[in-house]
Amino acid sequence: PEPPAMAEVRDLTMPGPGGPLALRLFRPTAPAGGVPLPLLVYFHGGGWTIGDLDTHDVLCRQLARMGACAVLSVDYRLAPEQPFPAAPDDCLAATRWARREAAALGIDPARIAVGGDSAGGNLAAVVALAERDAGGGMPLAAQILIYPATDMRALAPSHQANAQGYLLTADSIAYYRGHYTPAAAQWNDWRVSPLLAADHARLPPALVLTAGFDPLRDEGRQYADALSKAGNRVQYVCFERQVHGFITMSRVIDEAETAVELCGVALRRRWRELAG
């Protein structure tokens, strides 16, 4: 769709684990009396091998507008040139940098959420787990997981039921996985497969969205169930008629706009809770 107007869109650079890391900051409204905005740190999809700040520019603008928050998009390193763990290392570093630089960015360090679609949803889940395990600081406010990859073993029934014909295929999943994690032994690492983490308790409230005709559908549901079973607040919605990647297609798919609106509602509710 056409990119929604923003009060500010600014390209930034931070020192990353593997060198300078590009970021893009979106502010939907101008600062009002110096009041900092909450922040969504966003990780784009693309199988850890494709995608960048531009492919998800419009979606980040939509999330900023509907979520009433700033959005920081992260241009993490991609495979095959930089395989696992480059991507999660970059995403975790960017999230921590945003909190340290909160004053300069004009954002509220107590209201920082993470989110992403597909591979980016995987990375958001991993960052939430890593931040919980690190302890000692302010917890993340929320996690927005849009058709996330959560189990690199690809064992869920939807991997067979939706293996061909619905945009993301079994062949393309094998391609992405082979570049990102060339050693199959890596698939059991929770930083690759967050569903396999030993503990899913004490994590930020989550919104998990999936698509009915998506090989990743069932593992997204499995992750939502694991979060719920561990005592976390979770909302799960499956868009039964949709395919993987649909949320960026709202020029032609009305339900994509609905999905973005659901993300916005979840974020605004969480900001209000934390604001007291």
N, C-alpha and C positions, 0 to 999 in steps of 0.2 A: 504493500500500500504506500501511499504518499507519506513521507516522513513528517510526523507531527512537529510543529514549531516548538522550540525550547528557548528558555531564557538564556541558556548558556550551553554550548558544547565545546569542550576544551580537550585537546590532545595533550597527554602528559607522558613523562618518562620517569621510571624509578629504577634504582639499582636492583636487579634481580639475581637469583642464584647462578644464572648462566650468562650474565651480562645485562645491559640495559633492557628494560621491559616496557613495552608501549601500553598505554592505557587511554581510555576515553571517558571523560566525565560528562554526564548529562544532568542539567538542572532544569526542571520544568518551570520553575518560577524564580523570580529574582528574590534575593535575600530580603526578608521582612524584619526590619529592626534588629538585625544581627542574630535572629533565631536560626540555629543550625537545622538542616534537614536530616531526616533519617537517610540511610544509604543501603542500597542493594548492590552488592558486588556480584557481577554477572560473568559467567563463563560460557562462551559460545559452543554450539555443537559442531560436529563435523568429523566424528570418528577419530579424534585426536590427531588427524592428519591434514584436514582442510578447515576452512573457515578463518575469519579474522574480524577486526573491528568493523569493517564495512559490511560484511555479510549479515551482521546482526544489529546494525545501526538503527534501523527502523524499529525493530522489536524492543531495543533498549529505550528508545524514545517513548514507545507505547507504555512500557512498564513504568517509566518515570512519571508519565502523565497520569496513568490510572492508579499507580501506587502512591502518588503524592510524596515522592522521594527522589533523591539523587540516585543515579545509577553509575557505577564505575565498571566499564567493560574492560576485560583483561585479555591482551593479545599474548597468551601463553605459548611457549615453544611447542612445535609440532613434530610428530614422527613423519617419516622414518629418520630424518636427520637427528632428531632429539627424542628418542623413545622414552618410555617410562623409566625413571620417575620424574622427568623434566616437567611435564604438565602439572601434576599435583604440587610439586615443589614451587613452581611459579605462582600457582593460584593461592597457596597458603601464604607465600611471601607477600602477595598483593593485598590479601585480606588484612594481614598484620600491619602492612605499611599504611593502609587506609586509616586504621585506628590510630596509629602513631601520628599521622598527619591530619587528624580530624580538624583541628583548629584552622589550619591553612586551607583545607578543602571546604570549610564551612559546613561540616556534617557533625551529627551527634554521635560520639563514640559509643554511647550506650544503646544505640538503635541501629546496628549494622546486621543485615541479613545477607545470606548467600543464595545464589540461584543459578540455574543453567538448564539447557535443553540437551538431551541425548548424552553425548560425551561430556558436555558441560554440566548436566545433571549429575552424572557420575562424579565429576570433580567437586561439585558443591557438597554432595554427600560425604566425600572423603575429607574435605576441609572441615565440615562440621564435626566429624569424628576426631580429627586431629586436634582441633581447638579444644574440644572437651577433654581429651587426654592430656593436653598441655596444662590445663588448669591455670590458676593464678591470676587470671584477668577477667574482664567482663565477658559473659557468655554471648554467643551470637543470638540475635533476636529471632531468627526464623530461617527456614530453608525452603526454597521454591524449586521443586524437582519436576521437570517437564520431560515426560517419557525417558526417564533416566536409564542408563545401562548400569546394572548393579551386580551382575554375575557373569564374568567373562567366560565361564564354562559353557554358556549358551545351552543349558539343559532344560529350560522351561518349555512346556508344550507349545506355546505360541511361536517358538523358533521353528517348529515343524509346520504348524498350521498356517503360518504367514511367511513361509520361507521364500516364496516367489510371487511376483506380480503386484506388490504393494509398495513400490518405491525403494524402501530399504529391503534388501534381500539377504539370504544366507551367504551368498557369494561376496557381497560387499562387506558384510560383517566380518567374514574371514579375512578379507583384504585389510580392513582397518585394524583388526586384532593382530594380524601378522606383523604389521608395521609398528604398532604401539607396544606390543608385548611379544617379541619374537620367540621368547622362551615360554613354553606352555606351563612350566613350573611357576611362573609369575601370576597365573590366573587365580591362585589361591590366596594371594596377598590381598589383605583388606583394602589397601590403597589402590588396587585394581578392581576388586570385587567387594564393594562395601557391604553387600549382603552377607558376606562371609566373616565380617567382624565378630569378634568373640562377645562383644557387649554393645547393644543398641540403646541402652538406657541413658537418661540425663542428656538428651539431645534437644536442640531447638524445635519448637513447633514446626510442623511440616505440612506443605501442600504438595501432593503428588498427583500429577496428571498423566494419563496414558491414552493411547489410541487403540481402537478395537482391531484394526488391520495392521498391526505392528508386531514384528518379531519380538520386540522388547516389552510387549504389553504385560506378560505374566510376571516378569522379574520386577517390573515397577510395582505391581500389586503385592508381590512377595515382600518387597522392601517396606511398603506402607504397613503391611501386616506385622513385620518384624518390629517396626517402630512402635506400633500400637501395643503389641504384646509386651514390649519393654516399658510401657507406661508413659510414652510420650503422647502429646496432642498431635493428631494427624487427621487431615482431610484427604480423601482419595476420590478422584473423579476420573472415570474412563469415558472418553468420547468414542462411543461404540462404532460410529460410522467413519471414523477418520483414519488416516495413515500417518506413519512416522514423518515428522517434519512439518505437520500442518499448521503449527502456530504462527509461522512466518508468512502464511498464505492468505491473509485476511482480505486481500483485494478480490479474491474469488471464492473464499470459503468463509461464510458468516460465522461458523462455529469457532474459527480461529480467533475472531474478535471476542467471542464469549470466553474462550480460554484465557486470553490476556486479561479480560475483566475479572475473572475469578482470581487470578494472581494479584490484581490490584486490590480487590476486596480483602483478601487474606493479609496483604501487607498493611493496608490502612487500619484494619482491625488491630493488628499487632502493634502498630505505632501508637494507637490510642491507648492500648493496655499499658505500654511501657511509659507513656507520658503521664500516667496517673489520672 
